[in-house]
Amino acid sequence: QHAVACFERIKRKNAKYGELKMDTLEFENVLRQAINGSHEDIEIILKLYAPLIDRQSYLNGKFDEDLRQYILMHVIKNISKFRS
């Protein structure tokens, strides 16, 4: 449920830019498939959340690619623990 709520916030925020072309039902399906190990759907989730991940990848005011990779690895490693 939390992931769906986050998706809704991102969707509203980016709607004016036309960046998202996925409704809530489609997102839930992608998330469910990612949780079940679909590499394609995990990639979609990572692309969807890339702006959030990038914003969290700053250390001491500078973008840190190592931190970004660390976050991505943990999302991939733990996505199977998400609840859809």
Disulfide bonds with the S-S distance in Angstrom:
none
